[in-house]
Amino acid sequence: MPLAKPCLALLGALSLSFALATPAAAQQKSVALTAIVEHPALDAVRDGVKDALAKAGYEEGKNLKWQYQSAQGNTGTAAQIARKFVGD
């Protein structure tokens, strides 16, 4: 299963995102998601997270900073994206 590891990594990152999906606070929250490749299943997960955050009262640009980047299958790019997200 070539997508098993990326899916597992994405789901781990998403579980952290759900921890933020509590009633919106006055301060802005930040959610950064990355995927090693573009894939319809991963796109659906990303959209689901975004929808869940919206239902919890988070609005991009208002009380939510949303970032998403795909590494397009490149592990070096994936590492760069992760470093960037940690630095933001």
PLY file of the C-alpha trace (Angstrom):
ply
format ascii 1.0
element vertex 88
property float x
property float y
property float z
element edge 87
property int vertex1
property int vertex2
end_header
0.00 0.00 0.00
1.98 3.01 -1.20
-0.47 5.50 0.36
-0.61 3.83 3.78
2.27 5.79 5.34
1.26 9.21 3.94
-2.35 8.61 4.97
-1.27 7.61 8.45
0.94 10.69 8.76
-1.86 12.93 7.53
-4.35 11.39 9.94
-1.91 12.00 12.79
-1.64 15.64 11.81
-5.40 15.88 11.47
-5.93 14.54 14.96
-4.01 17.56 16.21
-6.28 19.77 14.15
-9.38 18.31 15.76
-7.99 19.28 19.15
-8.40 22.87 18.00
-12.01 22.29 16.95
-13.50 23.60 20.18
-15.73 26.66 20.42
-13.94 29.57 18.82
-11.88 31.74 21.13
-11.14 35.42 20.63
-7.60 34.67 19.51
-6.72 33.31 16.09
-5.87 29.61 15.86
-3.53 28.17 13.27
-3.99 24.91 11.37
-1.35 23.75 8.90
-1.87 20.61 6.82
0.46 18.97 4.38
0.17 15.96 2.12
2.95 14.08 0.40
0.81 13.70 -2.75
-2.46 14.93 -4.21
-5.12 12.25 -3.94
-8.93 12.42 -3.86
-9.09 10.60 -0.50
-6.62 13.03 1.07
-8.49 15.97 -0.46
-11.70 14.68 1.14
-10.02 14.45 4.55
-8.66 17.98 4.19
-12.09 19.30 3.21
-13.67 17.43 6.13
-11.29 19.04 8.60
-12.02 22.46 7.17
-15.78 21.82 7.36
-15.53 20.59 10.97
-13.58 23.70 11.95
-16.20 25.89 10.28
-18.99 24.10 12.16
-17.05 24.70 15.39
-17.10 28.43 14.68
-13.72 28.94 13.06
-13.63 31.24 10.06
-10.55 31.51 7.86
-9.07 34.99 8.06
-11.12 35.89 11.11
-10.19 33.52 13.92
-8.40 30.82 11.91
-5.16 30.82 9.97
-5.43 27.92 7.49
-2.40 26.65 5.57
-2.23 23.71 3.20
0.60 22.57 0.94
1.27 19.44 -1.06
4.78 18.07 -1.48
3.80 16.63 -4.89
5.50 13.32 -4.05
8.84 14.88 -3.14
10.14 13.94 0.32
12.61 16.84 0.33
9.78 19.27 -0.34
7.72 17.59 2.40
10.52 18.25 4.90
10.75 21.89 3.79
6.99 22.33 4.20
7.10 20.82 7.69
9.95 23.15 8.72
8.06 26.14 7.34
4.87 25.21 9.17
6.72 24.74 12.47
8.34 28.14 12.01
5.04 29.93 11.30
0 1
1 2
2 3
3 4
4 5
5 6
6 7
7 8
8 9
9 10
10 11
11 12
12 13
13 14
14 15
15 16
16 17
17 18
18 19
19 20
20 21
21 22
22 23
23 24
24 25
25 26
26 27
27 28
28 29
29 30
30 31
31 32
32 33
33 34
34 35
35 36
36 37
37 38
38 39
39 40
40 41
41 42
42 43
43 44
44 45
45 46
46 47
47 48
48 49
49 50
50 51
51 52
52 53
53 54
54 55
55 56
56 57
57 58
58 59
59 60
60 61
61 62
62 63
63 64
64 65
65 66
66 67
67 68
68 69
69 70
70 71
71 72
72 73
73 74
74 75
75 76
76 77
77 78
78 79
79 80
80 81
81 82
82 83
83 84
84 85
85 86
86 87
